[in-house]
Structure formats: structure tokens, C-alpha cells
Amino acid sequence: MTRVLNAADRGEGPYLWRFTRLQITLHVFIIISFLLLVLTGLPLHFSSAPWARFLVTMVGGLEAAGIIHRICASITFGYFLVHLGSLVIRARREGGWKRLLWGPDSMVPQPKDARDVVAMFKWFLGRGPRPQFDRFSYMEKFDYLGVFWGVAIIGFSGLLLWFPVFFSQFLPGWIFNVATVVHGDEALLALSFIFTVHFFNVHLRPEKFPIDLVVFTGRATTEYMKEEHPLEYQRLVASGQVESRIAPPPSRATYMWGMVFGFASLATGVFLIVLVLYAVIRG
């Protein structure tokens, strides 16, 4: 089957594994829960917008929206805890936290990431070559840390609003007013970033357009790896690990569900950011 839409299929093979089944599964849960949180939360944040009633009706009414929002919040805490658990297991398996937090596979920003940011702007202006990325670029690390920030800030403020009676036993009343503002504004910031910057970097820039399914299939061609993550590929070659990372091409079923789910998520995100822009411009 000819695959011309998925950026991760471009060029020559063989395919190489990039993500594990757990990482793929967690990403799917992130997308589903985030989209539903936005769908059920936006009508409250923009209650005066003409489309607010439509979104509430679409999810089954106010009561249903509240239930869905809380279920997705629980899913958010769930995948976050599972991810933290997987990091602990990796640290033990790989001999400690040093390599996990500061090695080439780390998601923690390092001095090279700062240099890459500068190099990227120079490349944009035609003043230098494009920076070479390892397993994760500074853009991917920024997205990753954004989830930590979101779960911490949006999640905790949401818990205060979800269980006000419990938390009011040892917190002052004004904290709930702050939580209301923080929860809504931080959520708006998160959805604005995800549906614009993240979508562009991951799917809409020329070399990724119209979609990159690597996070759904878990694999990408060798040429893709050489272009997007050349330093990681060079490390695999130097250490003789390329053979162990070779993966079969995505099955037709995997490819089709990735396409349907990916494009549906993109379309939903674009639709929601249009609604937000309309509400902000309209005032």
C-alpha cells in the first residue's frame, strides 16, 4: 500500500521503532482526554459566546459535560501516574536516574537545547545550518514539560474546584477564587499552544505536512530518522543497535486507524481554536 500522507513513511526503509506500545497508548489517552476536557470546559469559560450552548448540547447537556470533564480529569491523573511509574522502572533498569535525566534520551532540557534554539533561528534567517537533533528536540521537550506543568497547575486547581468542601477544611476561601481563574486561564493557554504551535511543529510544517503518524504507529523509516533525529541514528549505528530497532512496516489496520484518529484530532483542534478566536475577537 502506498503511503504518501504520513511523514514517518517518507523515503527509504527499513522502519525503526521509535516509541513503545506504552508510550503510544499513553499518547492516545492524552489526546482523547485533552480534547474532551476542552470540549466540556470551553462552554463554561466562554459562556456568553453564541457557540457555547451548541457545545454543551453536543456532549449531552450541562450534567453530562460535568461528568465527562471529571472522567477525563481522572484519566489525566491516571496516565500521569503510569508515566511516572514507567520512569521509575526505567531508572532501575538502566542503572539510575543520571542517564534517564541527563543522557541522550532525556526529556530534560540541556545546554545543547539552548544552542539548538539559537541555531534554529539562524537557520530561519539563512545564517547557518539546521541544528542536528538527538532523540528529542527542544520543541519536543517543551511539549513534554508542558504536560507536567498542565497536570500540576490545571490539575491541582481542578481538584480544589472538584472537592471544595474537603479542601476548605484547611485552605482559606480566597484560594478557590484563585483556583477558578488559574484553572480556566491555564487551560486556555494549554489549548492555544497545543492547537497552534504543537500542531504546526508536529504535523503542519512542510516536512511533516499533512500528518506525522509516528506516535500512533510507533515507527518511522530510516530516512525519516536520519532527517529528523540524525544524532540518535548515528548513536544507534555506532553502538550496533540498529538491527535491534528494525520494525515491520505498519499494518493496514494500524495505518488506517492512525489516519482516522490523527486527522479527526487535528480537525477537532482547529475547529476549537477557531471558536476561541471568534469568542476573543467578538469580545
Residue pairs with C-beta under 8 A, 6 or more apart in sequence:
1 252
1 255
3 9
3 255
5 210
5 211
5 259
6 211
6 212
6 213
6 217
6 255
6 258
6 259
7 207
7 208
7 209
7 211
7 212
7 213
7 214
7 224
8 212
8 213
8 214
8 217
8 219
8 220
8 221
8 224
9 213
9 220
9 221
9 224
9 250
10 221
10 223
10 224
11 221
11 222
11 223
11 224
11 227
12 221
12 222
12 223
13 221
13 222
13 223
13 249
14 221
14 222
14 246
14 247
15 219
15 220
15 221
15 222
15 246
15 247
15 248
15 249
15 250
16 219
16 220
16 221
16 222
16 225
16 233
16 236
16 242
16 245
16 246
16 247
17 218
17 219
17 245
17 246
17 247
18 214
18 218
18 219
18 220
18 225
19 27
19 214
19 215
19 218
19 219
20 218
21 218
22 82
22 86
23 215
23 218
24 215
24 216
24 217
24 218
26 79
26 82
26 83
27 215
27 216
28 216
28 261
29 75
29 78
29 79
30 76
30 79
30 147
31 261
31 265
32 72
32 75
33 72
33 73
33 75
33 76
33 79
34 72
34 76
34 191
34 194
35 265
35 268
35 269
35 272
36 68
36 69
36 72
37 69
37 72
37 73
37 76
37 187
38 187
38 191
38 272
39 55
39 58
39 59
39 68
39 268
39 272
40 55
40 59
40 65
40 66
40 68
40 69
40 72
41 69
41 184
41 187
42 52
42 55
42 191
42 272
42 275
42 276
43 49
43 52
43 53
43 55
43 56
43 65
44 184
45 184
45 187
45 188
46 52
46 275
46 276
46 279
49 275
49 278
49 279
49 282
51 275
51 278
51 279
55 275
56 62
56 65
59 65
59 68
60 68
70 162
73 155
73 158
73 162
76 151
76 155
77 151
77 155
80 147
80 151
80 155
87 100
90 100
91 97
91 100
94 100
99 105
99 106
100 106
101 108
102 108
102 110
104 134
104 135
104 231
104 232
104 235
105 134
105 135
105 136
106 136
107 136
107 140
107 141
107 144
107 145
108 141
109 138
109 141
109 145
112 134
113 137
113 138
113 141
114 138
115 131
116 131
116 133
116 137
116 138
117 138
119 128
119 129
119 130
119 131
120 130
120 131
120 138
122 128
123 129
123 130
123 131
132 230
132 231
133 228
133 229
133 230
133 231
133 232
134 229
134 231
134 232
134 235
135 229
135 231
135 232
136 144
137 229
139 201
143 198
143 201
143 202
146 190
146 193
150 186
150 190
153 182
153 186
154 182
154 183
154 186
154 187
154 190
157 178
157 179
157 180
157 182
157 183
157 186
158 179
158 183
159 167
160 167
160 171
160 175
160 176
160 179
161 176
161 179
161 180
161 183
164 176
167 175
167 176
168 176
188 276
191 272
191 273
191 276
192 273
192 276
194 269
195 269
195 270
195 272
195 273
196 273
199 266
199 269
199 270
201 208
202 208
202 212
203 209
203 210
203 211
203 212
203 262
203 266
204 210
207 227
207 228
210 263
211 259
211 262
211 263
211 266
213 250
213 255
213 258
213 259
213 262
214 220
214 224
216 254
216 257
216 258
216 261
216 262
217 250
217 254
217 255
217 258
218 247
219 247
219 249
219 250
220 228
222 233
225 232
225 233
226 233
233 242
235 241
236 242
236 245
250 258
